[in-house]
Amino acid sequence: MLSDIEIAQQTQAQPIVEIAEKLGIRPDMLELYGRYKAKLPEELITATADQPDGKLILVTAINPTPAGEGKTTTSVGLGDALTRIGKKTIIALREPSLGPVFGIKGGAAGGGYAQVIPMEDINLHFTGDMHAITAANNLLCAMLDNHIQQGNELHIDVRKILIKRCLDMNDRELRHIVAGLGGRINGVPREDGFIITVASEVMAILCLASDIDDLKARLGSILVAYSVDGSPVYARDLKANGAMAALLKDAIKPNLVQTLEGTPALMHGGPFANIAHGCNSVRATKLGLKLADYCVTEAGFGSDLGAEKFFDIKCRKAGLRPSAVVLVATVRALKYNGGIPKTELGSENLEALQKGIVNLGVHISNMHRYGVPVVVAINRFGADTDAELSLIENYCREQGADFALSEVFSRGGEGGRELAEKVVAAAEKASDFRVLYPDELSVKEKVEAVATKIYGADGVNYTTAAEKAIAEIEKLGVEGLPVCIAKTQYSLSDDPTLLGKPENFRITVRDVRLSNGAGFVVVYTGDIMTMPGLPKVPAAEKIDVDSSGKITGLF
C-alpha cells in the first residue's frame, strides 16, 4: 500500500471555494490561503448564529498503544462515510503540532484513504496558527521580564513566576534553563523553562474563547506570577493582553480544508490531551453544527483523558450537547492492554485479547455515565484475524454496546458505511447528556470524582507541593472551575505500566496549576512532560524536499 503522503499527493484536491459551496458559504465569506485552504471570518459565524444545530458526534478511543490506534483516521473516514450515505456532514479536528510530526507519533490529519488534505500544509505550517500562539505566549513572557528589568513596579517575586516560554517543537534541552545571564543589561538572572506550544494556556484560551472580546478578557486573566507579598499578578496588570490578542486576530478564525473525498473539514486549535483539554476550538465546533446536519469531532487519546475533558470542560463551558459517541477500539491495542509487547501485536493471541478486552468494557461503561449513546468502531488492521474480531464483537454484545467494523484506512468512506449507519441510528436515540460533577464541588472533590468514577481508582493522594498549590488557588477565590487532569494516556491509572483494567490503586497528584484565563485547574499526576523530547530516531530524519518543492517522508 502507498504511504499516507503518496496517497495524499496522488489525490486531486477540489478548490476550497467548491468545498465551501457544499456548506452554503459564498466566496466572499472566505479568507483564502492559496487554492485549498481558507479561514472563516467572524461575519460567517454571525450570519449563521440563528441556524439550527446539527448533531454532534464525538469520536474517542480506548487506551492506545504508543503507536496510536487511528482515532483521527476513524473520524475522517466516518465523515466521508456519512457523506456517502447522503448526510450533510462536516468534520471538526485539531491542528497537528510540529513536535509529534518531527518526533515519533506523527501528525493529526488521518491516514491511508481517510485523510484531510493538503496534508503537507496541515502537518507543517498550515495557516500559521501555531506560530501566532507561540508569539503571543512569548510576548507575555518578554513583557513580564522587561517589567522586572525596568524597575519591577508590581514587585514580582522572580521565584514565583508561573508562565513559561513556548516552542512548537520537541526539545528537552529547553525544559529547565537559566535566563538573564551576561550582566545587568541582559536582564535579571532567574530559572526559567520552555513548554511545547500546545501545552500553553494561550492555546487553551484560543480553543475556548467565544469571540475576540472574550479572547482578550481571557488573556488578561492569565495568572503569570505572584508578588513578594503574595498578591496575584495577571497578564492585564502587565498591559499585555491587547497586544497578545492582536497577534491572534487571524488565528482565532477557524480553518476550512477537505478530506480526500471532498468532505468539508474544519481544523482549528490543538491542545494536548494529556497536558491540556485536548479538543479543537469551540468556535469551530459550534460553526460546524450550524453548517451541516452532522458534525464529527474528536478528543485526544483515550476516553479517560480526551472524552472526559471534552464533556466536563468543553461541553460544560460551551453548552454543547453531543448526540452520540464513537469509541474506537483495535485488536492490537486490546492485546497490548493484555500484556503483549508492541513487537508481538501482529500475531493472533486470543488469550491476551481476552485479558485486555476489559479495558474496552471500562470505556464503554464510562461513556454511558455521560448519558450519550455509544457505538464501538472496531478499527481493522491487516493482521487482525476473524477469531479476534469475533471475540470483540461478542464482547460488545455482552456489554450492550452497538458496534461496527471500520475499514476506512484501506477503503476510505466506503469502508465506514456500516459505522455511519450505526452512528445515525444512535444519534436518533434520546441523549440524556450530563457532566460528571457539579460546578460547586471543591478542587479535591472534582479530582476524586474523575479518579474514582472514570479511572477506577480507590482514591487520591496529594504531595505537599500539590496541597500548597490548592491552598493558594483557593485563596484567590476561584470557584466553579472544572479540573483538567494531566496523566499518562497508556493506562487508566497514572502509571503507564498498569494496563487493562487496573485495580487497587490510588492516583497521586504532584502539582496543581490554575489556568485562570482558560477557566480550569490543571492537576498534574505521574511523570507528564510539558516539553517532550525527540526519540532516538526522530521522524524528521526521513523528511525531505526535492528541487521542485515536493515533500517526501512525511508518514
Disulfide bonds with the S-S distance in Angstrom:
none
